[in-house]
Amino acid sequence: MSQTANTEDTIDLKELFFSLIAQWKMIALCVLLSIVCALLYLRTTPDTYAVDALVQV
């Protein structure tokens, strides 16, 4: 049982880079949406820390 299929385990970085550049609008939209969601989360959640200090002389 010999396979004649030629399989390559390499990654073409140039092809990967250009496929990402082709979808720059979608990437920018996702980044912008993530930033907006993070800012809304930070503005709406209450602070969960408290500081209490006692100085004894």
URJO-V73577 format. One record per residue. PHI is phi in degrees with one decimal (none if undefined). PSI is psi in whole degrees, -180 to 180 (NA if undefined). NEAR is the number of other C-alpha atoms within 8 Angstrom. Layout:
((PHI;PSI;NEAR) (PHI;PSI;NEAR))
This chain:
((none;91;2) (-108.8;140;3) (-98.7;135;4) (-101.1;4;4) (-74.1;135;4) (-92.9;109;4) (-109.5;134;4) (-116.0;139;4) (-107.0;36;4) (-111.0;157;4) (-114.1;126;4) (-86.6;104;6) (-67.6;-33;6) (-64.8;-43;6) (-65.8;-40;7) (-64.6;-43;8) (-61.8;-46;8) (-70.1;-30;8) (-70.9;-32;8) (-72.1;-41;8) (-62.9;-34;7) (-65.7;-26;6) (-107.7;33;8) (-64.7;-31;8) (-67.0;-42;6) (-67.3;-39;7) (-65.4;-44;8) (-64.1;-39;8) (-63.9;-43;8) (-65.6;-41;8) (-65.2;-45;8) (-63.3;-43;8) (-63.7;-39;8) (-65.6;-41;8) (-65.6;-42;8) (-63.8;-43;8) (-64.5;-40;8) (-65.4;-42;8) (-65.9;-40;8) (-64.3;-40;8) (-63.3;-44;8) (-67.0;-32;7) (-77.3;-29;7) (-95.3;-24;6) (-83.9;140;6) (-74.5;156;5) (-68.0;138;4) (-109.1;12;4) (-111.5;153;4) (-145.6;145;4) (-120.3;132;4) (-137.8;123;4) (-123.5;142;4) (-131.4;121;4) (-106.8;124;4) (-112.9;125;3) (-102.6;NA;2))
